[in-house]
Amino acid sequence: MKEFLIVSDIHGALSAAQKIAELAPSYRYVIMLGDALYHGPRNDLPSSYNPKAVIPLLNSLRNKIVAVRGNCDAEVDQMVLSFPIMSTTALIQSEERTFIMSHGHIYNEENLPPMADGSVFLYGHTHIPVIKEENGIVIFNPGSVSIPKGGYPASYGEYDKGCLKVLSLEDGSEIFSFALKDQS
């Protein structure tokens, strides 16, 4: 079983949620970086927009999901989702790394939360995938599974065996990857 499936910006897209549900059994955790159900006033409706159908798919994964609140998530969303989504940040630990996660509208690569060297910062919000290391912190954005931007396809992230990857939602092909340095 792989370590983390990392997704962001579902925005109520049923086809994206179905793909996440298909992928999830292969991963220990599903890291959800916000904007689960609503598309927001600045985005076009994603294709297959159907937040009512997305709810039961996400709820079926509730024992695997670790989520943070996106700028389009609201208390009414928490009322229908059976896993916590209202925290601005969350922390998850793998055997060798600490991962700090946030949606990206408050904390992002220009405004990192306090974190130790060697940590990984996960965020979404921009809908553009990013993997880079700056000042001892690895910064990772999986892009968007529903409304990709910057010329990228719909994408998701994966963390397993010390490697972060951005993968195409359509066919799982690798867009780019980053091997984390051994911390021992």
Rosetta silent file (secondary structure, phi, psi, omega in degrees, C-alpha in Angstrom):
SEQUENCE: MKEFLIVSDIHGALSAAQKIAELAPSYRYVIMLGDALYHGPRNDLPSSYNPKAVIPLLNSLRNKIVAVRGNCDAEVDQMVLSFPIMSTTALIQSEERTFIMSHGHIYNEENLPPMADGSVFLYGHTHIPVIKEENGIVIFNPGSVSIPKGGYPASYGEYDKGCLKVLSLEDGSEIFSFALKDQS
SCORE:     score description
SCORE:     0.000 S_00000001
   1 L     0.000  135.035  177.912    0.000    0.000    0.000 S_00000001
   2 E   -77.334  163.434 -173.841    1.276    3.462   -0.906 S_00000001
   3 E   -76.569  -71.061 -173.389    1.493    6.210    1.738 S_00000001
   4 E  -127.073  132.260  163.763   -0.500    9.342    0.671 S_00000001
   5 E   -96.367  125.040 -174.036   -2.884   10.233   -2.136 S_00000001
   6 E  -117.337  118.653 -177.277   -2.877   14.056   -2.202 S_00000001
   7 E  -129.827  153.090  177.562   -5.806   15.892   -3.806 S_00000001
   8 L  -147.851  152.317  168.878   -6.996   19.464   -3.958 S_00000001
   9 L    58.370   57.369  174.484   -9.778   21.549   -5.417 S_00000001
  10 L   -69.218  -38.943  176.422  -12.438   18.956   -6.232 S_00000001
  11 L    51.699   38.484  174.943  -15.003   21.788   -6.413 S_00000001
  12 L    74.586   12.601 -178.690  -17.966   19.401   -6.541 S_00000001
  13 E   -80.500  112.814 -177.695  -16.813   17.593   -9.706 S_00000001
  14 H   -61.841  -43.329 -178.321  -18.302   14.104   -9.627 S_00000001
  15 H   -61.622  -38.302  177.818  -15.876   12.611  -12.175 S_00000001
  16 H   -66.931  -43.768  179.241  -12.902   13.796  -10.087 S_00000001
  17 H   -63.999  -37.624  177.499  -14.413   12.405   -6.878 S_00000001
  18 H   -63.610  -41.051  179.041  -15.092    9.073   -8.593 S_00000001
  19 H   -65.591  -41.108  177.451  -11.456    8.854   -9.699 S_00000001
  20 H   -60.394  -44.150  179.512  -10.291    9.676   -6.148 S_00000001
  21 H   -63.096  -34.401  176.818  -12.562    6.921   -4.802 S_00000001
  22 H   -68.465  -40.021 -177.099  -11.044    4.470   -7.330 S_00000001
  23 H   -77.062  -32.586 -169.986   -7.478    5.397   -6.356 S_00000001
  24 H   -53.129  -40.007 -177.918   -8.002    5.595   -2.573 S_00000001
  25 H   -59.970  -19.365  179.961   -7.837    1.854   -1.726 S_00000001
  26 H   -84.670   -1.587 -174.802   -4.191    1.812   -2.858 S_00000001
  27 E  -123.925  149.603  176.311   -3.196    4.451   -0.277 S_00000001
  28 E   -68.298  -45.355  179.622   -2.925    4.591    3.493 S_00000001
  29 E  -132.825  151.419  169.139   -4.330    8.151    3.654 S_00000001
  30 E  -108.560  113.274  178.567   -6.131   10.567    1.365 S_00000001
  31 E   -91.024  118.471 -177.593   -4.816   14.076    2.007 S_00000001
  32 E  -113.410  116.896 -171.320   -7.499   16.571    0.943 S_00000001
  33 L   -96.916   29.600  170.856   -6.295   20.160    0.609 S_00000001
  34 L    97.483  169.634 -177.678   -9.648   21.951    0.534 S_00000001
  35 L    58.916   61.314 -175.392  -12.397   23.168   -1.778 S_00000001
  36 L   -77.961  -50.089 -167.772  -14.330   19.920   -1.754 S_00000001
  37 L  -110.893  -38.363 -172.760  -17.886   20.784   -2.795 S_00000001
  38 L   -99.529  147.211 -176.646  -18.354   24.379   -3.979 S_00000001
  39 L   -90.073  -16.596  179.520  -16.753   25.911   -7.085 S_00000001
  40 L    79.852  156.057 -175.321  -16.579   29.520   -5.847 S_00000001
  41 L   -74.544  -15.860 -177.883  -17.655   32.652   -7.697 S_00000001
  42 L   -92.381  -12.609 -178.286  -14.352   33.103   -9.586 S_00000001
  43 L  -103.655  147.861  169.157  -14.274   29.650  -11.186 S_00000001
  44 L   -68.965  159.534  174.331  -16.391   28.273  -13.968 S_00000001
  45 L   -62.696  131.070  176.071  -18.466   25.242  -13.045 S_00000001
  46 L   -69.310  153.473  174.644  -16.290   22.162  -13.369 S_00000001
  47 L   -60.985  146.800 -177.651  -17.466   19.524  -15.801 S_00000001
  48 L    63.461   29.360  178.880  -19.610   16.937  -14.007 S_00000001
  49 E   -61.126  116.383 -179.505  -20.439   19.457  -11.234 S_00000001
  50 L  -161.136   71.620 -175.161  -22.649   17.529   -8.810 S_00000001
  51 H   -58.554  -31.438  178.917  -21.735   18.227   -5.167 S_00000001
  52 H   -63.684  -33.631  177.805  -24.679   16.185   -3.828 S_00000001
  53 H   -80.776  -24.271  178.235  -23.250   13.085   -5.518 S_00000001
  54 H   -70.801  -35.341 -176.681  -19.707   13.917   -4.366 S_00000001
  55 H   -52.249  -55.620 -178.215  -20.764   13.903   -0.688 S_00000001
  56 H   -65.437  -30.452  176.980  -21.382   10.131   -0.350 S_00000001
  57 H   -64.263  -47.509  179.181  -18.210    9.304   -2.308 S_00000001
  58 H   -66.630  -41.788  179.268  -16.072   11.408    0.029 S_00000001
  59 H   -61.911  -29.791  178.234  -17.933   10.159    3.118 S_00000001
  60 L   -67.613  -17.019 -179.660  -17.194    6.575    2.081 S_00000001
  61 L  -103.104    9.381 -170.850  -13.478    7.459    2.475 S_00000001
  62 L   -53.766  -30.325 -179.805  -13.888    9.182    5.869 S_00000001
  63 L   -78.699   -9.149  178.510  -11.556    6.764    7.691 S_00000001
  64 L  -107.909  -20.798 -170.871   -8.721    7.578    5.265 S_00000001
  65 E   -81.831  132.795  165.938   -9.209   11.332    4.759 S_00000001
  66 E  -119.444  118.771 -170.175   -7.167   14.004    6.495 S_00000001
  67 E  -129.693  156.233  170.350   -8.536   17.353    5.280 S_00000001
  68 L  -124.778  164.529 -177.840   -8.180   21.104    5.670 S_00000001
  69 L   -82.834  131.489  172.790  -10.584   23.905    4.884 S_00000001
  70 L   -94.540  172.176 -179.432  -10.366   25.662    1.550 S_00000001
  71 L   -68.903  -16.910  176.852  -11.551   29.172    0.815 S_00000001
  72 L   -98.505   -2.858  179.320  -14.715   27.748   -0.807 S_00000001
  73 L   -86.958  142.861 -176.938  -15.521   25.365    2.090 S_00000001
  74 L  -136.492  169.583  179.819  -18.120   26.470    4.643 S_00000001
  75 H   -58.325  -31.908  178.014  -19.759   25.229    7.825 S_00000001
  76 H   -64.675  -31.103  175.910  -22.685   23.942    5.777 S_00000001
  77 H   -66.627  -40.127  178.401  -20.211   21.628    3.990 S_00000001
  78 H   -62.901  -29.463  179.947  -19.080   20.269    7.353 S_00000001
  79 H   -66.197  -25.269 -177.791  -22.719   19.469    8.139 S_00000001
  80 H  -106.084  -13.508  178.769  -22.870   16.981    5.236 S_00000001
  81 L   -98.541  138.116 -173.102  -19.331   15.591    5.341 S_00000001
  82 L   -98.963   26.481  173.904  -18.554   12.948    7.971 S_00000001
  83 L  -141.482  152.364 -176.567  -14.873   13.860    8.445 S_00000001
  84 L   -66.955  133.524  177.090  -13.374   17.122    9.753 S_00000001
  85 L  -132.432    4.716 -169.313  -12.737   19.835    7.129 S_00000001
  86 L   -94.103   -0.541 -179.222  -12.794   23.088    9.101 S_00000001
  87 L   -82.495  139.724  177.516   -9.141   23.370   10.210 S_00000001
  88 L   -71.310  -33.747  178.827   -6.902   25.888    8.446 S_00000001
  89 E  -136.129  160.015  173.172   -3.871   23.628    8.898 S_00000001
  90 E  -149.573  160.853  179.559   -3.189   20.013    9.768 S_00000001
  91 E  -125.657  137.127  173.745   -0.122   17.901   10.391 S_00000001
  92 E  -136.116  141.211 -174.772    0.455   14.342    9.311 S_00000001
  93 E  -113.504  129.198  167.646    3.532   12.283   10.037 S_00000001
  94 L   -96.668 -178.461  179.520    5.034    9.584    7.847 S_00000001
  95 L   -59.995  -34.540 -173.610    7.810    7.385    9.180 S_00000001
  96 L  -116.879   -5.305 -173.424   10.447    9.812    7.971 S_00000001
  97 L  -140.094  153.233  168.152    8.740   13.183    7.403 S_00000001
  98 E  -104.859  128.870  178.529    6.422   15.757    8.907 S_00000001
  99 E  -112.386  124.333  174.186    3.844   17.092    6.450 S_00000001
 100 E  -105.975  130.544 -177.185    2.089   20.390    7.188 S_00000001
 101 E  -123.638  144.911  177.031   -0.986   20.976    5.065 S_00000001
 102 E  -155.796  159.627 -178.252   -3.093   24.034    4.300 S_00000001
 103 L   -67.840  -43.506  179.786   -5.310   25.048    1.413 S_00000001
 104 L   125.183  -12.065  179.771   -3.115   27.892    0.245 S_00000001
 105 L   -82.263  -18.476  175.133   -5.299   30.965    0.596 S_00000001
 106 L  -110.272  -63.389  175.606   -3.764   31.806    4.012 S_00000001
 107 L   -98.298  135.116 -178.443   -0.542   29.803    4.160 S_00000001
 108 E  -157.157 -170.434 -175.754    1.247   29.216    0.874 S_00000001
 109 L   -67.194  -20.733  174.992    4.740   29.212   -0.590 S_00000001
 110 L   -89.879  -15.549 -178.116    5.057   32.983    0.011 S_00000001
 111 E  -139.831   74.447 -177.475    3.648   32.729    3.573 S_00000001
 112 L   -74.418  144.450  171.306    4.735   29.434    5.106 S_00000001
 113 L   -71.709  164.057  176.063    3.520   28.409    8.560 S_00000001
 114 L   -59.620  130.821  179.875    6.231   27.757   11.166 S_00000001
 115 L  -155.173  150.827 -179.978    7.889   24.436   10.327 S_00000001
 116 L   -77.924  152.233  173.359   11.114   22.571   11.015 S_00000001
 117 L   -53.930  142.772 -179.761   13.787   22.012    8.375 S_00000001
 118 L    89.473   -8.024  178.312   13.101   18.835    6.427 S_00000001
 119 L   -75.680  163.691  176.438    9.321   19.260    6.647 S_00000001
 120 E  -117.785  129.296  176.795    7.041   19.146    3.626 S_00000001
 121 E  -102.406  120.885  179.057    4.420   21.862    3.074 S_00000001
 122 E  -106.678  131.412  176.540    1.349   20.692    1.126 S_00000001
 123 L  -151.075  165.360  177.946   -1.077   23.213   -0.335 S_00000001
 124 L  -125.550 -124.260  171.137   -3.566   23.654   -3.176 S_00000001
 125 L    73.465  -44.325 -174.974   -5.665   26.707   -4.103 S_00000001
 126 L   -81.631  -18.529 -177.524   -3.719   27.846   -7.195 S_00000001
 127 L    68.104   14.817 -179.784   -4.729   24.801   -9.309 S_00000001
 128 L  -122.093  122.887 -178.387   -1.121   24.736  -10.595 S_00000001
 129 L   -68.471  144.695 -179.706    1.210   21.877   -9.556 S_00000001
 130 E  -145.540  136.130  165.995    4.486   22.732   -7.807 S_00000001
 131 E  -138.944  120.274  176.489    7.346   20.699   -6.335 S_00000001
 132 E  -159.927  164.585  176.836   10.400   22.544   -5.066 S_00000001
 133 E  -120.967  131.399  177.798   12.701   22.878   -2.091 S_00000001
 134 E  -138.619  126.458  175.651   13.494   26.221   -0.484 S_00000001
 135 L    51.816   41.469  176.295   15.489   26.825    2.690 S_00000001
 136 L    81.661    2.464  178.877   15.212   23.207    3.827 S_00000001
 137 E  -114.382  131.587  174.418   11.416   23.000    3.280 S_00000001
 138 E   -90.757  130.137 -177.845    9.871   21.005    0.429 S_00000001
 139 E  -111.751  127.747 -173.436    6.860   22.806   -1.084 S_00000001
 140 E  -138.073  128.817  173.573    4.268   20.698   -2.903 S_00000001
 141 E  -129.120  122.426 -177.345    1.013   21.531   -4.702 S_00000001
 142 L   -78.464   -2.550 -172.321   -0.728   18.663   -6.538 S_00000001
 143 L    82.415 -158.954 -177.838   -2.669   21.000   -8.841 S_00000001
 144 L  -119.919  138.501  176.348   -6.427   20.558   -9.207 S_00000001
 145 L   -80.067  -11.234 -173.965   -8.400   17.404   -9.913 S_00000001
 146 L  -125.996  -36.794 -176.824  -11.265   19.421  -11.444 S_00000001
 147 L  -131.249   71.779 -177.482  -10.291   22.872  -12.732 S_00000001
 148 L   -66.958  151.428  178.974   -6.618   22.719  -13.743 S_00000001
 149 L  -132.763  172.431  176.770   -4.818   25.929  -14.639 S_00000001
 150 L    72.181   18.756  179.736   -1.485   26.962  -16.137 S_00000001
 151 L    82.010    3.086  179.218   -1.774   24.556  -19.070 S_00000001
 152 L   -87.428  154.593  173.079   -1.569   21.481  -16.840 S_00000001
 153 L   -77.635  167.788  171.245   -4.015   18.572  -16.983 S_00000001
 154 L   -54.311  134.673 -172.064   -6.223   17.678  -14.014 S_00000001
 155 E  -146.508  163.955  176.379   -3.771   16.223  -11.519 S_00000001
 156 E  -141.167  170.011 -179.627   -3.225   14.736   -8.090 S_00000001
 157 E  -114.119  162.539  176.677   -0.243   14.039   -5.880 S_00000001
 158 E  -142.721  139.265  169.740    1.329   10.973   -4.393 S_00000001
 159 E  -124.906  125.590  176.605    3.843   10.459   -1.627 S_00000001
 160 E  -161.147  138.612  175.489    5.457    7.067   -1.241 S_00000001
 161 L    50.367   44.109  175.405    8.921    5.741   -0.361 S_00000001
 162 L    76.633   12.655 -178.075   10.430    9.211   -0.029 S_00000001
 163 E  -126.746  131.018  172.632    9.192   10.471   -3.384 S_00000001
 164 E   -98.445  137.754  178.722    6.577   13.130   -4.181 S_00000001
 165 E  -135.966  148.124  165.845    4.893   12.957   -7.576 S_00000001
 166 E  -107.429  126.887 -174.911    2.327   14.946   -9.527 S_00000001
 167 E  -124.584  147.866  176.761    0.290   12.582  -11.697 S_00000001
 168 E   -68.562  130.935  177.773   -2.300   13.076  -14.423 S_00000001
 169 L   -66.577  -30.658 -176.715   -5.811   12.311  -13.192 S_00000001
 170 L   -66.845  -47.958 -172.965   -6.737   10.968  -16.625 S_00000001
 171 L  -133.049    3.480  178.560   -4.149    8.217  -16.971 S_00000001
 172 L    76.740    4.874  179.882   -1.833    8.313  -13.937 S_00000001
 173 L   -68.700  149.759 -177.064    1.162    9.378  -16.008 S_00000001
 174 E   -77.359  128.155  174.636    3.859   11.295  -14.178 S_00000001
 175 E   -89.551  -48.967  167.893    3.942   15.065  -14.738 S_00000001
 176 E  -162.467  165.693 -177.036    6.930   15.546  -12.443 S_00000001
 177 E  -145.360  167.375 -177.370    8.491   14.104   -9.299 S_00000001
 178 E  -150.083  119.630  177.032   10.891   14.947   -6.494 S_00000001
 179 E   -86.783  122.961  179.430   12.935   12.534   -4.387 S_00000001
 180 L   -74.036  144.249  178.147   13.204   13.779   -0.807 S_00000001
 181 L   -71.621  143.333  176.540   16.633   13.760    0.783 S_00000001
 182 L   -64.213  131.400 -177.172   17.280   11.174    3.462 S_00000001
 183 L   -94.895    2.342 -177.514   17.056   12.848    6.883 S_00000001
 184 L   -78.670    0.000    0.000   19.129   10.315    8.823 S_00000001
